[in-house]
């Protein structure tokens, strides 16, 4: 079995958190760190962190010193295929779509948005933003397997269907709605409304407790 299929989805979500923290240490030239120190810094369970790091690091921890920070960073990067580079296309060139399109931080995580699509003529420049009708053609031409949805709610399912028909295997959905895709297609939802609801609820309880 491929080791990259062993970790749970929750564990996979934790790996980028570890990497972000470890990179701050690497920039400060800290050579070793224990899983307990990582757990304490990130307010996580020590046993859980130790298992996660052991699963992705190619070298074992050194007694009384811990893991080599650079080895952990390289191990996580390799495990998540950050160095491989995955091309993606984006559908919906509105404010959110354009913000994602111009975000350079994706390079650190192996994602390269090669094109965006929209149905509004004023947004189409045929350089980076193309007419939605060209989506199937360009997905196949560029051999892209990741699609990002940043369209209004009422268009999300239709866009999802077109992406699947165009050979997309993974969808990152920013539309605040549930979309249906075949079982073999991974759909990752980023529901900002849900996150805001948690923040609002937390603030309300804090204010009421005063």
C-alpha positions as CSV (number, residue, x, y, z in Angstrom):
1,X,0.0,0.0,0.0
2,X,1.2,3.5,-0.8
3,X,2.2,5.2,2.4
4,X,0.4,8.4,1.2
5,X,-2.9,6.6,1.5
6,X,-2.4,5.6,5.1
7,X,-3.0,8.9,7.0
8,X,-6.6,9.9,7.6
9,X,-8.1,13.1,6.1
10,X,-7.8,14.8,9.4
11,X,-4.1,13.9,9.7
12,X,-3.5,15.2,6.2
13,X,-5.1,18.5,7.2
14,X,-2.7,18.8,10.1
15,X,0.4,18.3,8.0
16,X,0.4,21.9,6.4
17,X,0.0,23.3,9.9
18,X,3.1,21.5,11.1
19,X,5.0,22.7,8.0
20,X,4.1,26.3,8.5
21,X,5.3,26.1,12.1
22,X,8.5,24.2,11.2
23,X,9.4,26.7,8.6
24,X,9.4,29.5,11.2
25,X,12.0,27.4,13.1
26,X,14.0,26.6,10.0
27,X,14.3,30.3,9.3
28,X,15.7,30.8,12.8
29,X,18.2,28.0,12.2
30,X,16.8,25.7,14.9
31,X,18.1,22.3,13.9
32,X,16.2,19.8,16.1
33,X,12.7,19.7,17.6
34,X,10.7,17.1,19.5
35,X,7.1,16.1,18.7
36,X,6.2,17.2,22.2
37,X,7.5,20.7,21.5
38,X,5.5,20.9,18.3
39,X,2.4,19.7,20.1
40,X,2.8,22.3,22.8
41,X,3.4,25.1,20.4
42,X,0.4,24.2,18.3
43,X,-1.8,23.2,21.3
44,X,-2.2,19.6,19.9
45,X,-2.1,16.1,21.3
46,X,1.5,14.9,21.8
47,X,0.8,11.3,20.8
48,X,-1.1,12.4,17.7
49,X,1.6,14.7,16.6
50,X,4.3,12.1,17.2
51,X,2.4,9.5,15.0
52,X,1.9,12.1,12.2
53,X,5.5,13.2,12.1
54,X,6.8,9.6,12.3
55,X,4.6,8.7,9.3
56,X,6.0,11.3,7.0
57,X,9.6,11.8,8.1
58,X,12.1,9.6,6.4
59,X,14.5,9.6,9.3
60,X,13.8,8.7,12.9
61,X,14.0,11.1,15.8
62,X,17.2,11.4,17.7
63,X,17.0,10.6,21.5
64,X,17.0,13.7,23.7
65,X,17.1,15.9,20.5
66,X,14.1,15.0,18.5
67,X,13.6,15.3,14.7
68,X,15.8,17.3,12.4
69,X,13.6,20.2,11.4
70,X,14.7,20.3,7.8
71,X,14.1,16.5,7.5
72,X,10.5,17.1,8.8
73,X,9.9,19.9,6.3
74,X,11.2,17.8,3.4
75,X,9.3,14.8,4.5
76,X,6.0,16.6,4.7
77,X,6.6,18.4,1.4
78,X,7.4,15.0,-0.3
79,X,4.4,13.3,1.4
80,X,2.0,16.0,0.1
81,X,3.7,16.2,-3.3
82,X,4.4,19.9,-2.9
83,X,7.5,19.7,-5.0
84,X,5.6,17.9,-7.8
85,X,3.5,20.9,-8.9
86,X,-0.2,20.5,-9.7
87,X,-1.9,22.7,-12.3
88,X,-5.4,23.9,-11.6
89,X,-8.1,25.9,-13.3
90,X,-10.5,28.3,-11.7
91,X,-14.1,29.0,-12.6
92,X,-15.5,32.4,-11.6
93,X,-13.3,35.4,-12.2
94,X,-15.1,37.7,-9.7
95,X,-13.5,39.3,-6.7
96,X,-12.7,36.1,-4.8
97,X,-11.7,34.3,-8.0
98,X,-9.3,37.1,-9.0
99,X,-7.9,37.3,-5.5
100,X,-7.1,33.5,-5.6
101,X,-5.7,33.9,-9.1
102,X,-3.2,36.5,-8.0
103,X,-2.2,34.8,-4.7
104,X,1.4,33.8,-5.0
105,X,1.4,31.7,-1.9
106,X,0.0,28.7,-3.8
107,X,3.5,28.1,-5.2
108,X,4.6,27.0,-1.8
109,X,2.0,24.2,-1.8
110,X,2.5,22.9,-5.3
111,X,-0.5,24.5,-6.9
112,X,-0.3,26.5,-10.1
113,X,-3.5,28.1,-11.4
114,X,-3.0,28.1,-15.2
115,X,-6.3,29.6,-16.3
116,X,-9.6,31.1,-15.2
117,X,-13.0,31.0,-16.8
118,X,-16.1,33.2,-16.7
119,X,-19.2,33.9,-18.8
120,X,-19.0,37.7,-18.5
121,X,-17.4,39.2,-21.7
122,X,-16.0,42.2,-19.8
123,X,-13.8,39.8,-17.7
124,X,-12.4,37.8,-20.6
125,X,-8.9,38.7,-21.9
126,X,-7.9,35.4,-23.5
127,X,-4.6,35.5,-21.6
128,X,-5.5,34.4,-18.2
129,X,-9.3,34.6,-18.2
130,X,-11.2,32.6,-20.9
131,X,-14.8,32.2,-21.9
132,X,-16.4,29.3,-20.0
133,X,-17.2,27.6,-23.3
134,X,-13.5,26.8,-23.7
135,X,-13.2,25.0,-20.3
136,X,-13.5,21.4,-21.6
137,X,-11.1,22.0,-24.5
138,X,-8.5,23.6,-22.3
139,X,-8.8,21.1,-19.4
140,X,-7.9,18.3,-21.8
141,X,-5.3,20.3,-23.7
142,X,-3.5,21.3,-20.5
143,X,-4.2,18.0,-18.7
144,X,-5.4,19.8,-15.6
145,X,-7.0,17.6,-12.9
146,X,-7.8,20.2,-10.2
147,X,-10.8,22.6,-10.5
148,X,-11.5,25.6,-8.2
149,X,-15.1,26.9,-8.0
150,X,-15.7,30.5,-7.1
151,X,-19.1,31.1,-8.8
152,X,-22.5,32.1,-7.3
153,X,-24.5,29.4,-5.6
154,X,-27.0,28.9,-8.4
155,X,-24.2,28.1,-10.9
156,X,-22.0,25.9,-8.7
157,X,-23.6,22.5,-9.5
158,X,-23.6,23.2,-13.2
159,X,-19.9,24.2,-13.1
160,X,-19.1,21.1,-11.1
161,X,-20.8,18.9,-13.7
162,X,-18.8,20.5,-16.5
163,X,-15.5,20.1,-14.6
164,X,-16.2,16.4,-14.0
165,X,-17.1,15.9,-17.7
166,X,-13.8,17.7,-18.6
167,X,-11.7,15.2,-16.7
168,X,-11.2,17.0,-13.4
169,X,-10.5,14.6,-10.5
170,X,-10.5,17.0,-7.5
171,X,-12.6,20.1,-6.9
172,X,-12.0,22.9,-4.4
173,X,-15.4,24.5,-3.9
174,X,-15.7,28.0,-2.5
175,X,-19.4,28.4,-3.3
176,X,-21.4,28.2,-0.1
177,X,-23.5,25.3,-1.2
178,X,-23.4,21.5,-1.3
179,X,-22.4,20.1,-4.7
180,X,-22.7,16.6,-5.9
181,X,-20.0,14.7,-7.7
182,X,-19.2,11.1,-8.5
183,X,-17.7,9.1,-5.7
184,X,-14.3,9.0,-7.3
185,X,-14.1,12.8,-7.4
186,X,-12.8,14.5,-4.3
187,X,-14.7,17.6,-3.4
188,X,-13.1,19.9,-0.7
189,X,-15.6,22.6,0.5
190,X,-14.4,25.9,1.9
191,X,-17.5,27.2,3.5
192,X,-16.7,30.7,4.8
193,X,-20.3,31.1,6.0
194,X,-19.8,28.2,8.4
195,X,-16.5,29.6,9.7
196,X,-18.2,33.0,10.3
197,X,-21.0,31.3,12.1
198,X,-18.5,29.8,14.5
199,X,-16.8,33.1,15.0
200,X,-20.1,35.0,15.6
201,X,-21.3,32.3,18.0
202,X,-18.1,32.5,20.0
203,X,-18.3,36.3,20.2
204,X,-21.9,36.2,21.3
205,X,-21.2,33.8,24.1
206,X,-18.2,35.9,25.2
207,X,-20.2,39.1,25.3
208,X,-23.1,37.4,27.1
209,X,-20.7,36.1,29.8
210,X,-19.5,39.6,30.7
